[in-house]
Amino acid sequence: MIREGSLDAPTRHAIDWKSPAFYDQAACEKELERIFDICHGCRRCVSMCHSFPTLFDLVDATDHGEVHGVDKKDFWKVVDQCYLCDLCYMTKCPYVPPHPWNLDFPHTMLRAKAIKFKNGGVSAGEQFLASTDKHGQFAGIPIVVQVANALNKTKPMRKVLDKALHVHPTAWLPDLATSRFRWSADKVGSYVKVTNGERTPGKVAIFSTCYVNYNEPGIGNDLIKLLEHNEIPYTIVEKETCCGMPKLELGDLDEVAKHKKANMPMLAKYARDGYAIISAIPSCTLMFKQELPLMFPDCADTQAVKEAMFDPFEYLVARNRDGLLKTDFKKDLGKVNYHIPCHVRVQKIGRKTEEMFKLIGQKVTVNINTVERCSGHAGTYGVKTPTHPIALKIGKPVFKAMAKDEPDFISSDCQLAGHHIKQGMEVNALPQAQLQHPLSLVRIAYGL
């Protein structure tokens, strides 16, 4: 007999994306129908993203209230609302592998997105939005940056962006940096002595990420300051391109493979040379920890990078447990309302950033309030014209929780989520607070 639900830890199957059968639309729609039927009968995920309310409304509108009554063309409305946060798989669904029903909602959505992309169903504007290296190429160019940033704040330009790229006129957009992280930061640190711990390599390779490199280099600079203060040798990865997550979310798996081919040999060299590889953006970290290893299960380089990849606070907390992290914190942080992004939660590392704040609180004042729920931003989903209002709706409980008790700081490991939360607090007329990345708050606490 098949038992109801599962008490086993979720397991993930490799993504068979190179097989022609993967792109068989009829077979995919048959699998979608099977999964949607299970989801409709369960409904545990109704409070998560908009995919599930969309699905349930479609089913409930049929004559008999069953999935088989839904037009297959409408299945794609459900697919379009999934932004691959993975939370349904990791935290809600009782039927994930190894349960015999073998329900993997996010990766079935990924398959459907890949079919849609192959069939030409993704607009040029969406593809450009996901091409971070293309629209980041203007970062660091004098005058051009200032002009671009100023234009992006004007109503006429936002109307153009709405028409051309379907970017919502009121959605928050990141500025381009006046100096790129990879151009301005010291490529190697001042310390050379490597002190390995039981849990941590004693040297770090920094994967700078598109967002830190092109938009907010201060986050990368603060990571460097923390490594320098703790006398940890570091190097910035010599060459890199986008991790591929924005392309994954579109279903453009061939482009994901191109980014992997560009990044992996270099990163694997660092992994085999004994470096911890750190990325300050959770989605990038997750890409190397989970998605690329599942897409390329037989690639030795990819698996080596997976083992060497760390979230910044996963590394710092483990460094503390090794007895190798300085705890000479000097400055109070006051009230901090901290948000755990989805792509940190699904890394299965626990609440490491929260642990770091509690460690700081042993020396100086930190009143931490942790919010563990999706903010709704989800990369380009939060800025697109059709989905920005939905993103604000999904994030509303988070906005309220982050405004609770009028904090001194709000913070999220995902800086995009942080800005989305800040905008959501403004839109809902909630008390305002200063946004700082957790790495920046640790730097402040050290008095650096």
Buried (B, 14 or more C-beta within 10 A) or exposed (E): EEEEEBEEEBEBEEBEBEEEEBBBBEEBBEBBBBBBBBBBEBEBBEEBBBBBBBBBEBBEEEEEEEBEEBEEEBBBBBBBBBBBBBBBBBBBBBBBBEBEBBBBBBBBBBBBBBBBBBEEBBEEBBBEBBBBBEBBBBBBBEEEBEEBBEEBEEEEBBEBBBEEBBBBBBBBBBBBBBBBBBEEBEEEBEBEEEBEBEBBBBBBBBBBBBBBBBBBBBBBBBBBBBBBBBBBBBBBBEEBBBBBBBBBBBBBBEBBBBBBEBBBEBBBBBBEEEBBBBBBBBBBBBBBBBBBBBBBEEBEBBBBBBEBBBBBBBBBBBBBBBEBBEEEBEBBBEBBBBBBBBBBBBBEBEBBBBBBBBBBBEBBEBBBBBBBBBBBBBBBBBBBBEBBEBBBEBBBBBBBBBBEEEBBBBBBBBBBBBBBBBBBBEEEEBEEBEBBBBBBBBBBBBEE
